[in-house]
Amino acid sequence: MGLAESAVPPALQRPEQFRPKRASVLMCLFEGDCGDLRIILTKRSSNLSTHSGEVSLPGGKAEEGDADDRETAMREAKEEIGLDPSLVTVVTVLEPFLSKR
């Protein structure tokens, strides 16, 4: 049984248009002054075309020179919040997944 064309998501009707782009975020956990656990969040610019004004983790799209997702997240965190990569200890890398955008 086939699906009616209207039931198929637009991206799958024309697979050449569906090209997932890699992106990575950094979940930067650190100890606060009182010993409490904290995480760094950012607020996206209200001028962006997607997810504008939303609270997010530092990160973004992979660039051609990035060796892997870890490097993408570290580079983006340095660009966005000035985080020195030498201060970061990567504990784990989570499995990638497709987001809705």
Backbone as XML, in Angstrom:
<?xml version="1.0"?>
<chain id="A" units="angstrom">
  <residue number="1" name="MET">
    <atom name="N" x="0.841" y="-1.168" z="0.000"/>
    <atom name="CA" x="0.000" y="0.000" z="0.000"/>
    <atom name="C" x="0.888" y="1.233" z="0.000"/>
  </residue>
  <residue number="2" name="GLY">
    <atom name="N" x="0.744" y="2.097" z="-0.968"/>
    <atom name="CA" x="1.519" y="3.324" z="-1.049"/>
    <atom name="C" x="0.848" y="4.457" z="-0.293"/>
  </residue>
  <residue number="3" name="LEU">
    <atom name="N" x="1.617" y="5.504" z="-0.063"/>
    <atom name="CA" x="1.076" y="6.680" z="0.586"/>
    <atom name="C" x="0.702" y="7.720" z="-0.456"/>
  </residue>
  <residue number="4" name="ALA">
    <atom name="N" x="-0.398" y="8.406" z="-0.206"/>
    <atom name="CA" x="-0.751" y="9.515" z="-1.082"/>
    <atom name="C" x="0.364" y="10.550" z="-1.006"/>
  </residue>
  <residue number="5" name="GLU">
    <atom name="N" x="0.633" y="11.220" z="-2.127"/>
    <atom name="CA" x="1.741" y="12.175" z="-2.154"/>
    <atom name="C" x="1.600" y="13.231" z="-1.071"/>
  </residue>
  <residue number="6" name="SER">
    <atom name="N" x="0.379" y="13.651" z="-0.758"/>
    <atom name="CA" x="0.181" y="14.686" z="0.256"/>
    <atom name="C" x="0.500" y="14.179" z="1.655"/>
  </residue>
  <residue number="7" name="ALA">
    <atom name="N" x="0.516" y="12.851" z="1.850"/>
    <atom name="CA" x="0.814" y="12.291" z="3.164"/>
    <atom name="C" x="2.310" y="12.168" z="3.412"/>
  </residue>
  <residue number="8" name="VAL">
    <atom name="N" x="3.097" y="12.305" z="2.361"/>
    <atom name="CA" x="4.546" y="12.188" z="2.473"/>
    <atom name="C" x="5.111" y="13.571" z="2.813"/>
  </residue>
  <residue number="9" name="PRO">
    <atom name="N" x="5.943" y="13.670" z="3.861"/>
    <atom name="CA" x="6.524" y="14.971" z="4.204"/>
    <atom name="C" x="7.240" y="15.581" z="3.000"/>
  </residue>
  <residue number="10" name="PRO">
    <atom name="N" x="7.135" y="16.917" z="2.828"/>
    <atom name="CA" x="7.743" y="17.576" z="1.664"/>
    <atom name="C" x="9.210" y="17.230" z="1.452"/>
  </residue>
  <residue number="11" name="ALA">
    <atom name="N" x="9.985" y="17.108" z="2.532"/>
    <atom name="CA" x="11.411" y="16.807" z="2.384"/>
    <atom name="C" x="11.634" y="15.445" z="1.743"/>
  </residue>
  <residue number="12" name="LEU">
    <atom name="N" x="10.694" y="14.512" z="1.947"/>
    <atom name="CA" x="10.861" y="13.181" z="1.375"/>
    <atom name="C" x="10.294" y="13.096" z="-0.038"/>
  </residue>
  <residue number="13" name="GLN">
    <atom name="N" x="9.436" y="14.061" z="-0.430"/>
    <atom name="CA" x="8.928" y="14.089" z="-1.793"/>
    <atom name="C" x="10.055" y="14.432" z="-2.757"/>
  </residue>
  <residue number="14" name="ARG">
    <atom name="N" x="10.991" y="15.270" z="-2.305"/>
    <atom name="CA" x="12.153" y="15.655" z="-3.101"/>
    <atom name="C" x="13.403" y="15.411" z="-2.268"/>
  </residue>
  <residue number="15" name="PRO">
    <atom name="N" x="13.900" y="14.169" z="-2.220"/>
    <atom name="CA" x="15.023" y="13.838" z="-1.337"/>
    <atom name="C" x="16.273" y="14.675" z="-1.565"/>
  </residue>
  <residue number="16" name="GLU">
    <atom name="N" x="16.444" y="15.238" z="-2.768"/>
    <atom name="CA" x="17.628" y="16.062" z="-3.016"/>
    <atom name="C" x="17.613" y="17.323" z="-2.150"/>
  </residue>
  <residue number="17" name="GLN">
    <atom name="N" x="16.440" y="17.732" z="-1.657"/>
    <atom name="CA" x="16.349" y="18.907" z="-0.799"/>
    <atom name="C" x="16.599" y="18.563" z="0.667"/>
  </residue>
  <residue number="18" name="PHE">
    <atom name="N" x="16.547" y="17.289" z="1.005"/>
    <atom name="CA" x="16.736" y="16.862" z="2.392"/>
    <atom name="C" x="18.193" y="16.479" z="2.603"/>
  </residue>
  <residue number="19" name="ARG">
    <atom name="N" x="18.964" y="17.424" z="3.075"/>
    <atom name="CA" x="20.370" y="17.192" z="3.357"/>
    <atom name="C" x="20.629" y="17.650" z="4.781"/>
  </residue>
  <residue number="20" name="PRO">
    <atom name="N" x="20.603" y="16.716" z="5.731"/>
    <atom name="CA" x="20.828" y="17.120" z="7.116"/>
    <atom name="C" x="22.185" y="17.799" z="7.283"/>
  </residue>
  <residue number="21" name="LYS">
    <atom name="N" x="22.220" y="18.847" z="8.079"/>
    <atom name="CA" x="23.461" y="19.548" z="8.374"/>
    <atom name="C" x="23.865" y="19.203" z="9.796"/>
  </residue>
  <residue number="22" name="ARG">
    <atom name="N" x="25.134" y="18.913" z="9.986"/>
    <atom name="CA" x="25.626" y="18.567" z="11.317"/>
    <atom name="C" x="25.785" y="19.833" z="12.141"/>
  </residue>
  <residue number="23" name="ALA">
    <atom name="N" x="25.462" y="19.699" z="13.397"/>
    <atom name="CA" x="25.648" y="20.778" z="14.356"/>
    <atom name="C" x="25.928" y="20.122" z="15.705"/>
  </residue>
  <residue number="24" name="SER">
    <atom name="N" x="26.563" y="20.867" z="16.591"/>
    <atom name="CA" x="26.898" y="20.334" z="17.913"/>
    <atom name="C" x="26.717" y="21.416" z="18.956"/>
  </residue>
  <residue number="25" name="VAL">
    <atom name="N" x="26.369" y="20.986" z="20.154"/>
    <atom name="CA" x="26.278" y="21.900" z="21.286"/>
    <atom name="C" x="27.153" y="21.374" z="22.419"/>
  </residue>
  <residue number="26" name="LEU">
    <atom name="N" x="27.508" y="22.281" z="23.319"/>
    <atom name="CA" x="28.323" y="21.918" z="24.474"/>
    <atom name="C" x="27.484" y="22.077" z="25.729"/>
  </residue>
  <residue number="27" name="MET">
    <atom name="N" x="27.346" y="21.013" z="26.499"/>
    <atom name="CA" x="26.678" y="21.089" z="27.795"/>
    <atom name="C" x="27.775" y="21.326" z="28.821"/>
  </residue>
  <residue number="28" name="CYS">
    <atom name="N" x="28.028" y="22.595" z="29.088"/>
    <atom name="CA" x="29.140" y="22.982" z="29.949"/>
    <atom name="C" x="28.684" y="23.052" z="31.401"/>
  </residue>
  <residue number="29" name="LEU">
    <atom name="N" x="29.026" y="22.034" z="32.165"/>
    <atom name="CA" x="28.695" y="21.969" z="33.589"/>
    <atom name="C" x="29.889" y="22.444" z="34.399"/>
  </residue>
  <residue number="30" name="PHE">
    <atom name="N" x="29.609" y="23.228" z="35.434"/>
    <atom name="CA" x="30.687" y="23.690" z="36.296"/>
    <atom name="C" x="30.163" y="23.911" z="37.706"/>
  </residue>
  <residue number="31" name="GLU">
    <atom name="N" x="31.082" y="23.987" z="38.645"/>
    <atom name="CA" x="30.721" y="24.186" z="40.043"/>
    <atom name="C" x="30.635" y="25.675" z="40.345"/>
  </residue>
  <residue number="32" name="GLY">
    <atom name="N" x="29.488" y="26.100" z="40.899"/>
    <atom name="CA" x="29.298" y="27.496" z="41.269"/>
    <atom name="C" x="30.046" y="27.830" z="42.555"/>
  </residue>
  <residue number="33" name="ASP">
    <atom name="N" x="29.991" y="29.103" z="42.969"/>
    <atom name="CA" x="30.700" y="29.573" z="44.155"/>
    <atom name="C" x="30.301" y="28.836" z="45.431"/>
  </residue>
  <residue number="34" name="CYS">
    <atom name="N" x="29.049" y="28.398" z="45.502"/>
    <atom name="CA" x="28.562" y="27.703" z="46.701"/>
    <atom name="C" x="28.632" y="26.184" z="46.566"/>
  </residue>
  <residue number="35" name="GLY">
    <atom name="N" x="29.327" y="25.708" z="45.528"/>
    <atom name="CA" x="29.462" y="24.271" z="45.333"/>
    <atom name="C" x="28.310" y="23.653" z="44.560"/>
  </residue>
  <residue number="36" name="ASP">
    <atom name="N" x="27.367" y="24.475" z="44.089"/>
    <atom name="CA" x="26.237" y="23.958" z="43.338"/>
    <atom name="C" x="26.620" y="23.737" z="41.876"/>
  </residue>
  <residue number="37" name="LEU">
    <atom name="N" x="25.914" y="22.842" z="41.220"/>
    <atom name="CA" x="26.189" y="22.514" z="39.819"/>
    <atom name="C" x="25.462" y="23.510" z="38.920"/>
  </residue>
  <residue number="38" name="ARG">
    <atom name="N" x="26.154" y="24.058" z="37.951"/>
    <atom name="CA" x="25.595" y="25.053" z="37.040"/>
    <atom name="C" x="25.844" y="24.627" z="35.598"/>
  </residue>
  <residue number="39" name="ILE">
    <atom name="N" x="25.043" y="25.194" z="34.694"/>
    <atom name="CA" x="25.200" y="24.940" z="33.257"/>
    <atom name="C" x="25.139" y="26.278" z="32.523"/>
  </residue>
  <residue number="40" name="ILE">
    <atom name="N" x="25.920" y="26.422" z="31.470"/>
    <atom name="CA" x="25.917" y="27.658" z="30.695"/>
    <atom name="C" x="24.844" y="27.572" z="29.617"/>
  </residue>
  <residue number="41" name="LEU">
    <atom name="N" x="23.973" y="28.583" z="29.611"/>
    <atom name="CA" x="22.947" y="28.720" z="28.583"/>
    <atom name="C" x="23.134" y="30.064" z="27.896"/>
  </residue>
  <residue number="42" name="THR">
    <atom name="N" x="22.683" y="30.155" z="26.659"/>
    <atom name="CA" x="22.729" y="31.412" z="25.922"/>
    <atom name="C" x="21.327" y="31.741" z="25.442"/>
  </residue>
  <residue number="43" name="LYS">
    <atom name="N" x="21.112" y="32.983" z="25.044"/>
    <atom name="CA" x="19.846" y="33.380" z="24.428"/>
    <atom name="C" x="20.162" y="33.770" z="22.994"/>
  </residue>
  <residue number="44" name="ARG">
    <atom name="N" x="19.479" y="33.101" z="22.053"/>
    <atom name="CA" x="19.720" y="33.353" z="20.634"/>
    <atom name="C" x="19.176" y="34.721" z="20.233"/>
  </residue>
  <residue number="45" name="SER">
    <atom name="N" x="19.824" y="35.357" z="19.284"/>
    <atom name="CA" x="19.413" y="36.666" z="18.802"/>
    <atom name="C" x="17.982" y="36.624" z="18.279"/>
  </residue>
  <residue number="46" name="SER">
    <atom name="N" x="17.258" y="37.696" z="18.489"/>
    <atom name="CA" x="15.881" y="37.785" z="17.972"/>
    <atom name="C" x="15.873" y="38.033" z="16.464"/>
  </residue>
  <residue number="47" name="ASN">
    <atom name="N" x="17.032" y="38.264" z="15.858"/>
    <atom name="CA" x="17.131" y="38.522" z="14.422"/>
    <atom name="C" x="17.371" y="37.265" z="13.593"/>
  </residue>
  <residue number="48" name="LEU">
    <atom name="N" x="17.500" y="36.108" z="14.227"/>
    <atom name="CA" x="17.783" y="34.874" z="13.486"/>
    <atom name="C" x="16.511" y="34.334" z="12.835"/>
  </residue>
  <residue number="49" name="SER">
    <atom name="N" x="16.669" y="33.611" z="11.719"/>
    <atom name="CA" x="15.514" y="33.085" z="10.993"/>
    <atom name="C" x="14.909" y="31.849" z="11.669"/>
  </residue>
  <residue number="50" name="THR">
    <atom name="N" x="15.708" y="31.106" z="12.425"/>
    <atom name="CA" x="15.170" y="29.940" z="13.130"/>
    <atom name="C" x="15.538" y="30.014" z="14.608"/>
  </residue>
  <residue number="51" name="HIS">
    <atom name="N" x="14.635" y="29.581" z="15.426"/>
    <atom name="CA" x="14.824" y="29.520" z="16.884"/>
    <atom name="C" x="15.210" y="30.878" z="17.476"/>
  </residue>
  <residue number="52" name="SER">
    <atom name="N" x="14.736" y="31.961" z="16.868"/>
    <atom name="CA" x="15.106" y="33.290" z="17.350"/>
    <atom name="C" x="14.580" y="33.529" z="18.760"/>
  </residue>
  <residue number="53" name="GLY">
    <atom name="N" x="15.423" y="34.151" z="19.581"/>
    <atom name="CA" x="15.059" y="34.505" z="20.944"/>
    <atom name="C" x="14.976" y="33.342" z="21.920"/>
  </residue>
  <residue number="54" name="GLU">
    <atom name="N" x="15.286" y="32.138" z="21.492"/>
    <atom name="CA" x="15.199" y="30.970" z="22.366"/>
    <atom name="C" x="16.455" y="30.830" z="23.232"/>
  </residue>
  <residue number="55" name="VAL">
    <atom name="N" x="16.271" y="30.221" z="24.393"/>
    <atom name="CA" x="17.394" y="29.880" z="25.258"/>
    <atom name="C" x="17.994" y="28.588" z="24.718"/>
  </residue>
  <residue number="56" name="SER">
    <atom name="N" x="19.320" y="28.524" z="24.665"/>
    <atom name="CA" x="19.965" y="27.352" z="24.061"/>
    <atom name="C" x="21.309" y="27.071" z="24.717"/>
  </residue>
  <residue number="57" name="LEU">
    <atom name="N" x="21.863" y="25.948" z="24.358"/>
    <atom name="CA" x="23.228" y="25.601" z="24.733"/>
    <atom name="C" x="24.169" y="26.224" z="23.711"/>
  </residue>
  <residue number="58" name="PRO">
    <atom name="N" x="25.385" y="26.596" z="24.104"/>
    <atom name="CA" x="26.324" y="27.120" z="23.122"/>
    <atom name="C" x="26.633" y="26.046" z="22.069"/>
  </residue>
  <residue number="59" name="GLY">
    <atom name="N" x="26.639" y="26.450" z="20.819"/>
    <atom name="CA" x="26.928" y="25.505" z="19.748"/>
    <atom name="C" x="26.398" y="26.001" z="18.431"/>
  </residue>
  <residue number="60" name="GLY">
    <atom name="N" x="26.570" y="25.197" z="17.395"/>
    <atom name="CA" x="26.103" y="25.586" z="16.075"/>
    <atom name="C" x="26.528" y="24.613" z="15.007"/>
  </residue>
  <residue number="61" name="LYS">
    <atom name="N" x="26.411" y="25.061" z="13.770"/>
    <atom name="CA" x="26.676" y="24.214" z="12.605"/>
    <atom name="C" x="28.155" y="23.863" z="12.477"/>
  </residue>
  <residue number="62" name="ALA">
    <atom name="N" x="28.385" y="22.653" z="12.005"/>
    <atom name="CA" x="29.748" y="22.197" z="11.731"/>
    <atom name="C" x="30.307" y="22.950" z="10.539"/>
  </residue>
  <residue number="63" name="GLU">
    <atom name="N" x="31.603" y="23.196" z="10.578"/>
    <atom name="CA" x="32.304" y="23.807" z="9.455"/>
    <atom name="C" x="33.226" y="22.768" z="8.830"/>
  </residue>
  <residue number="64" name="GLU">
    <atom name="N" x="33.599" y="23.000" z="7.603"/>
    <atom name="CA" x="34.398" y="22.030" z="6.856"/>
    <atom name="C" x="35.678" y="21.621" z="7.588"/>
  </residue>
  <residue number="65" name="GLY">
    <atom name="N" x="36.315" y="22.532" z="8.305"/>
    <atom name="CA" x="37.579" y="22.227" z="8.975"/>
    <atom name="C" x="37.433" y="21.508" z="10.305"/>
  </residue>
  <residue number="66" name="ASP">
    <atom name="N" x="36.205" y="21.341" z="10.815"/>
    <atom name="CA" x="36.005" y="20.661" z="12.099"/>
    <atom name="C" x="36.274" y="19.163" z="11.944"/>
  </residue>
  <residue number="67" name="ALA">
    <atom name="N" x="37.100" y="18.635" z="12.828"/>
    <atom name="CA" x="37.451" y="17.216" z="12.758"/>
    <atom name="C" x="36.275" y="16.319" z="13.152"/>
  </residue>
  <residue number="68" name="ASP">
    <atom name="N" x="35.482" y="16.773" z="14.126"/>
    <atom name="CA" x="34.375" y="15.960" z="14.621"/>
    <atom name="C" x="33.393" y="16.847" z="15.384"/>
  </residue>
  <residue number="69" name="ASP">
    <atom name="N" x="32.341" y="16.237" z="15.924"/>
    <atom name="CA" x="31.316" y="16.988" z="16.650"/>
    <atom name="C" x="31.881" y="17.679" z="17.884"/>
  </residue>
  <residue number="70" name="ARG">
    <atom name="N" x="32.809" y="17.041" z="18.531"/>
    <atom name="CA" x="33.451" y="17.626" z="19.724"/>
    <atom name="C" x="34.154" y="18.943" z="19.354"/>
  </residue>
  <residue number="71" name="GLU">
    <atom name="N" x="34.889" y="18.921" z="18.259"/>
    <atom name="CA" x="35.594" y="20.129" z="17.825"/>
    <atom name="C" x="34.611" y="21.226" z="17.422"/>
  </residue>
  <residue number="72" name="THR">
    <atom name="N" x="33.515" y="20.843" z="16.780"/>
    <atom name="CA" x="32.484" y="21.824" z="16.411"/>
    <atom name="C" x="31.941" y="22.507" z="17.659"/>
  </residue>
  <residue number="73" name="ALA">
    <atom name="N" x="31.577" y="21.731" z="18.661"/>
    <atom name="CA" x="31.007" y="22.291" z="19.889"/>
    <atom name="C" x="32.001" y="23.202" z="20.598"/>
  </residue>
  <residue number="74" name="MET">
    <atom name="N" x="33.255" y="22.802" z="20.651"/>
    <atom name="CA" x="34.279" y="23.611" z="21.316"/>
    <atom name="C" x="34.522" y="24.918" z="20.552"/>
  </residue>
  <residue number="75" name="ARG">
    <atom name="N" x="34.606" y="24.841" z="19.234"/>
    <atom name="CA" x="34.815" y="26.042" z="18.426"/>
    <atom name="C" x="33.650" y="27.007" z="18.586"/>
  </residue>
  <residue number="76" name="GLU">
    <atom name="N" x="32.436" y="26.487" z="18.517"/>
    <atom name="CA" x="31.253" y="27.331" z="18.650"/>
    <atom name="C" x="31.165" y="27.964" z="20.039"/>
  </residue>
  <residue number="77" name="ALA">
    <atom name="N" x="31.504" y="27.209" z="21.084"/>
    <atom name="CA" x="31.473" y="27.758" z="22.444"/>
    <atom name="C" x="32.503" y="28.873" z="22.600"/>
  </residue>
  <residue number="78" name="LYS">
    <atom name="N" x="33.651" y="28.718" z="21.957"/>
    <atom name="CA" x="34.661" y="29.778" z="22.017"/>
    <atom name="C" x="34.153" y="31.026" z="21.293"/>
  </residue>
  <residue number="79" name="GLU">
    <atom name="N" x="33.530" y="30.833" z="20.123"/>
    <atom name="CA" x="33.009" y="31.964" z="19.349"/>
    <atom name="C" x="31.866" y="32.669" z="20.077"/>
  </residue>
  <residue number="80" name="GLU">
    <atom name="N" x="30.967" y="31.886" z="20.671"/>
    <atom name="CA" x="29.751" y="32.453" z="21.250"/>
    <atom name="C" x="29.942" y="33.046" z="22.645"/>
  </residue>
  <residue number="81" name="ILE">
    <atom name="N" x="30.705" y="32.366" z="23.482"/>
    <atom name="CA" x="30.810" y="32.823" z="24.881"/>
    <atom name="C" x="32.251" y="33.024" z="25.330"/>
  </residue>
  <residue number="82" name="GLY">
    <atom name="N" x="33.205" y="32.855" z="24.417"/>
    <atom name="CA" x="34.608" y="33.070" z="24.761"/>
    <atom name="C" x="35.205" y="31.994" z="25.641"/>
  </residue>
  <residue number="83" name="LEU">
    <atom name="N" x="34.636" y="30.799" z="25.632"/>
    <atom name="CA" x="35.132" y="29.705" z="26.472"/>
    <atom name="C" x="36.447" y="29.166" z="25.927"/>
  </residue>
  <residue number="84" name="ASP">
    <atom name="N" x="37.479" y="29.193" z="26.754"/>
    <atom name="CA" x="38.796" y="28.687" z="26.379"/>
    <atom name="C" x="38.744" y="27.157" z="26.344"/>
  </residue>
  <residue number="85" name="PRO">
    <atom name="N" x="38.957" y="26.531" z="25.178"/>
    <atom name="CA" x="38.894" y="25.073" z="25.073"/>
    <atom name="C" x="39.841" y="24.346" z="26.028"/>
  </residue>
  <residue number="86" name="SER">
    <atom name="N" x="40.941" y="24.987" z="26.421"/>
    <atom name="CA" x="41.880" y="24.319" z="27.327"/>
    <atom name="C" x="41.293" y="24.152" z="28.728"/>
  </residue>
  <residue number="87" name="LEU">
    <atom name="N" x="40.210" y="24.849" z="29.036"/>
    <atom name="CA" x="39.561" y="24.730" z="30.351"/>
    <atom name="C" x="38.505" y="23.624" z="30.379"/>
  </residue>
  <residue number="88" name="VAL">
    <atom name="N" x="38.259" y="23.006" z="29.232"/>
    <atom name="CA" x="37.172" y="22.036" z="29.104"/>
    <atom name="C" x="37.705" y="20.607" z="29.134"/>
  </residue>
  <residue number="89" name="THR">
    <atom name="N" x="37.047" y="19.777" z="29.927"/>
    <atom name="CA" x="37.291" y="18.338" z="29.915"/>
    <atom name="C" x="36.029" y="17.677" z="29.386"/>
  </residue>
  <residue number="90" name="VAL">
    <atom name="N" x="36.122" y="17.067" z="28.219"/>
    <atom name="CA" x="34.953" y="16.401" z="27.641"/>
    <atom name="C" x="34.775" y="15.067" z="28.345"/>
  </residue>
  <residue number="91" name="VAL">
    <atom name="N" x="33.601" y="14.886" z="28.936"/>
    <atom name="CA" x="33.313" y="13.671" z="29.694"/>
    <atom name="C" x="32.705" y="12.605" z="28.796"/>
  </residue>
  <residue number="92" name="THR">
    <atom name="N" x="31.814" y="13.019" z="27.898"/>
    <atom name="CA" x="31.181" y="12.069" z="26.991"/>
    <atom name="C" x="30.646" y="12.807" z="25.776"/>
  </residue>
  <residue number="93" name="VAL">
    <atom name="N" x="30.383" y="12.066" z="24.727"/>
    <atom name="CA" x="29.735" y="12.588" z="23.531"/>
    <atom name="C" x="28.471" y="11.759" z="23.338"/>
  </residue>
  <residue number="94" name="LEU">
    <atom name="N" x="27.333" y="12.436" z="23.280"/>
    <atom name="CA" x="26.061" y="11.734" z="23.114"/>
    <atom name="C" x="25.845" y="11.343" z="21.659"/>
  </residue>
  <residue number="95" name="GLU">
    <atom name="N" x="24.987" y="10.364" z="21.446"/>
    <atom name="CA" x="24.680" y="9.904" z="20.090"/>
    <atom name="C" x="23.989" y="11.019" z="19.302"/>
  </residue>
  <residue number="96" name="PRO">
    <atom name="N" x="24.345" y="11.218" z="18.051"/>
    <atom name="CA" x="23.680" y="12.246" z="17.237"/>
    <atom name="C" x="22.234" y="11.870" z="16.947"/>
  </residue>
  <residue number="97" name="PHE">
    <atom name="N" x="21.406" y="12.876" z="16.682"/>
    <atom name="CA" x="20.022" y="12.641" z="16.306"/>
    <atom name="C" x="19.571" y="13.746" z="15.357"/>
  </residue>
  <residue number="98" name="LEU">
    <atom name="N" x="18.480" y="13.512" z="14.643"/>
    <atom name="CA" x="17.921" y="14.503" z="13.738"/>
    <atom name="C" x="16.946" y="15.376" z="14.507"/>
  </residue>
  <residue number="99" name="SER">
    <atom name="N" x="17.127" y="16.682" z="14.402"/>
    <atom name="CA" x="16.155" y="17.588" z="15.014"/>
    <atom name="C" x="15.107" y="17.952" z="13.983"/>
  </residue>
  <residue number="100" name="LYS">
    <atom name="N" x="14.077" y="18.639" z="14.420"/>
    <atom name="CA" x="12.991" y="18.980" z="13.493"/>
    <atom name="C" x="13.386" y="20.043" z="12.491"/>
  </residue>
  <residue number="101" name="ARG">
    <atom name="N" x="14.461" y="20.783" z="12.749"/>
    <atom name="CA" x="14.923" y="21.818" z="11.816"/>
    <atom name="C" x="16.362" y="21.615" z="11.487"/>
  </residue>
</chain>
